[in-house]
Amino acid sequence: MPTTAQAIKSVILCQYLSNGYKPINVFRYDSKSETIYIQAGENDGIALIIFRNGSWRFENQ
């Protein structure tokens, strides 16, 4: 189950993507690593990983 910090950060990041007219193609919670993964962009070029404490990492693909 995602933490409250993860849930809040995921909504904020999805709003940022939406404001930039970027499609969100994958939104997944990984119960093994306890992270949220968001893949976005026309060519899936944006990857975001949100950790339990709400911190996140951007990976340009």
C-alpha positions in Angstrom: 0.0 0.0 0.0 1.4 3.4 -0.9 2.3 5.8 1.9 0.5 9.1 2.3 3.7 10.9 1.2 3.8 8.8 -2.0 0.1 9.4 -2.7 0.4 13.2 -2.3 3.6 13.4 -4.4 2.1 11.2 -7.2 -0.9 13.5 -7.5 1.3 16.6 -7.6 3.6 15.0 -10.3 0.6 13.8 -12.4 -0.8 17.3 -12.2 2.5 18.7 -13.5 2.5 16.3 -16.4 -1.1 17.1 -17.2 -0.4 20.8 -17.1 2.3 20.2 -19.7 -0.1 18.2 -21.9 2.0 15.0 -21.4 0.0 11.7 -21.6 0.5 9.4 -18.6 0.9 5.9 -20.0 1.8 3.8 -17.0 1.0 4.4 -13.3 2.1 1.4 -11.1 2.7 0.7 -7.5 5.4 -2.0 -7.0 4.8 -3.8 -3.7 8.2 -5.4 -3.7 10.3 -2.2 -3.9 7.4 -0.1 -2.4 7.7 2.5 -5.1 5.3 4.2 -7.5 6.4 4.3 -11.1 5.0 6.8 -13.6 5.8 6.6 -17.3 4.7 9.5 -19.5 5.2 11.5 -22.7 4.3 10.9 -26.3 7.2 8.4 -26.7 7.3 7.2 -23.1 10.4 9.5 -22.6 9.6 10.5 -19.0 9.9 8.1 -16.1 9.3 9.0 -12.5 10.0 6.9 -9.4 8.4 7.9 -6.1 9.9 6.4 -3.0 8.2 5.7 0.4 9.2 9.0 1.9 7.8 11.0 -1.0 11.1 11.8 -2.6 11.3 11.1 -6.3 13.7 10.6 -9.1 13.3 11.6 -12.8 14.7 9.3 -15.4 14.8 10.7 -19.0 14.6 7.7 -21.3 
